[in-house]
Amino acid sequence: MTYYPISIQEIKQKVAKKKIFRHPNEYLDFIELNNVKEIHNEFGETLTRVDGEIPIDLKITDGQRFLFISYDQSKYTHGIHKYPAKFFPELPRWLIKRYSHPNDIVLDPFAGSATTNIEALLNKRNSVAIDIDPFAKFLAKVKTTTIEKTELAYVVDTILKKLVEFNPKEISENDIPDFPYRDNWFSNEILLELAHIKKSIISSTNNVDIRDLCLISMSSVIRSVSNADDNCTRTVVRKKLNKIIYPSFALTKFAENLILNSYRINEFSQIAPNNYSVYIPNDNDARFFSYPDDSFDLVVTSPPYANAVDYPRTHQLEMYWLGIANGSLNRLKEQHIGTEIVKAIDYNELHRIGDMEADKKIERIYNLDKRRSYIAFKYLYDMRLNFKEVYRALKPGGRYIVVVGNNRIKGELFESWKYLMNLSQSIGFSVENYFGSEIIKHFIKVPREERINTDWVIILRK
Ligand SMILES: C[S@@+](CC[C@H](N)C(=O)[O-])C[C@H]1O[C@@H](n2cnc3c(N)ncnc32)[C@H](O)[C@@H]1O
């Protein structure tokens, strides 16, 4: 197999044309001064559209529906690595500014890629990021850690030089991690390239923070250079896609990402205040954490959906390459709220959560599929444990803000937000406010409820 020679010069030129390098003023024409207005959607419903920054004192009434247009999804470190069901940064930024003060402590118990924590830090709040997933924790650490610019530039340059010198003969079998179905996921050429990238990173620096940023930049390209579908949260190979991966693809994509991510981290490091921190504890289950009672001023989160994204499966290839998982992922999957890994002995009988609406739905699903019904029940059961834990650890008067949508289980609309709102009240929270944040998909000829995806923002008070 011949490898295409790669040119760092060309890669740098290509990256320089990317949007994030343009002057922010170029975007000003998109963002009007009066950025809140009433609009009507194609169904004649009234929405409040907010473009960009959400005004702190935005008026909210219960049940109101907003269409937030985000401009900051790849600003600072927010743009590092894909992550399913990420917040758009304007939302946690606004909630943090509206409901907490500088120096307060903010918690996100389902932190994922740390959008809440990045915003907490940039707005002078200390914060804690809890997540059960080792990949999320690794990514969250990278995205919230500042790095010294000159040392980073030197390491990036060293790595780029090593990439050009790639010689497949210098890669041994020991350099390539072993994991299930490895040779179905990747072509041999790509395995050799990824192994060379990883070796180049490890041999170029002893600075753990720089190394981890480079490893995350490698991780960002893994899905696109594998045989798996790039656009599916599950890692699956689709023969029909006919995905073609050229030799040198991993090397060039990685080089591009490394340059982009070092730009992002520099931008972040320049503005991140250094006397505030993001703490990522070992204690990582949102149902049981060891923080003392009354620790947090504000909690902002988006929990997983029932029976929706399988996070360990989404990042399985990335975790194998990063060395944070090997073999079966079932043990990890089991700990995830919303998990599909359940035991037959548990789903032979109908379970009830104690909320009338939710129980009716669980029963309907039970008549269609006992296993799915138990998955739905367990989701609500686990979320109730989380509500109890957050209630305990929140200061009196503090708010727990939960952003959650609906989904379908066995064709049944499962209105998580309503069930969760009811459960939260049963353990002591009061509902201060709730409103919708719409994501409109423009598909013709599908029912309204499938075209409109609403995330509900529930503001709870202890
Ligand atoms: C919707 S995502 C959060 C995304 C996040 N808001 C962001 O901006 O990236 C939900 C997260 O919940 C985490 N999770 C699932 N079960 C958990 C548990 N038992 N304890 C803590 N985190 C859990 C998943 O790993 C996932 O990262």
The ligand as an ORCA input file, in Angstrom:
! r2SCAN-3c Opt
* xyz 0 1
  C     -27.108     14.440     27.862
  S     -25.514     13.991     28.402
  C     -24.901     15.471     29.101
  C     -24.311     16.383     28.055
  C     -23.749     17.670     28.636
  N     -24.794     18.575     29.067
  C     -22.841     18.379     27.635
  O     -23.036     19.554     27.352
  O     -21.936     17.720     27.109
  C     -25.861     12.955     29.772
  C     -24.633     12.405     30.519
  O     -25.077     11.633     31.626
  C     -24.040     10.686     31.914
  N     -24.553      9.650     32.842
  C     -25.364      8.585     32.590
  N     -25.588      7.883     33.721
  C     -24.941      8.533     34.722
  C     -24.810      8.302     36.128
  N     -25.342      7.249     36.732
  N     -24.076      9.193     36.850
  C     -23.468     10.259     36.252
  N     -23.539     10.493     34.925
  C     -24.267      9.657     34.158
  C     -23.643     10.187     30.522
  O     -22.364      9.625     30.549
  C     -23.721     11.498     29.703
  O     -22.463     12.095     29.625
*
